Amino acid sequence: MELFKYFPTGYTSVLWLLALSLLLIVSVIRRRVPRNFPPGPTPLPLIGNLHQLDLRRLDWSLMGLAEKYGSVFSVEIGPLKAVVLTGYDAVKDALVNHADLFTGRPRIPIYDDFSFRNGVIFSDGKLWQDNRKFVISALRGFGMGKKSIEDRITEEASFLVNVFESHKGECFMAHEVL
C-alpha cells in the first residue's frame, strides 16, 4: 500500500471509509428489485443470501425458505438474483402457462469465452430455435426416431461382441476390425 504512505493517518481512514461507503451505495443501488418480483429473505450487501444457504445441501435450504415464503420466492446468491420455484404446481404453471417468460439461458462469462453463445447447447432465443430445428431434421435424416436404425445398431453391436469374443481377451488392433 505504497499509495497510503504519502497521506497522513487521518486521510487513510477517510479514504477507507469513503471506499466502503461507495461500495455499500453501489450494492444498495444494484439491489433494487422490480415491483412484481417475488418475496424472499432480506439479502446482505455483496453476499446476498449466501449466509442463509447451506451450499452442501442447497435443496434443503431452499425448501426451508419455501416453507416460510411460499412456493415461489426469490434469493440473491452473491450479486445474482434468482427466482426459486418449488412444488409441482408452481413449476408446471411457470413452464406451461408462462413458457415464453422462462425461456433463455443465464449469461455465464466463462461459457462466452469459448462458445460465443453459438451452437445448440450455449445459444439462446431465435438462434437456439433455428439450430434445434436443423439438428433434429439432420438426425431424423440419419434415422433418429425410426425403428430401422435400432435394428442396425443392434446388428452392429452383435458383430462387435463377436469380434471381442473371437480374440478371447487378448489385445488386438481395433482399426483392423473396423
GIKA-V945662 format. One record per helix or strand. SS is the DSSP state (alpha for helix, beta for strand). FROM is the first residue (numbers start at 1). LEN is the number of residues. If there is no record, write none. Layout:
ss: [SS:SS]
from: [FROM:FROM]
len: [LEN:LEN]
This chain:
ss: [alpha:alpha:beta:beta:alpha:alpha:beta:beta:alpha:alpha:alpha:alpha:alpha:alpha:alpha]
from: [2:9:44:48:50:55:72:80:88:99:109:119:125:147:174]
len: [5:22:1:1:3:15:6:6:10:4:7:4:17:20:4]
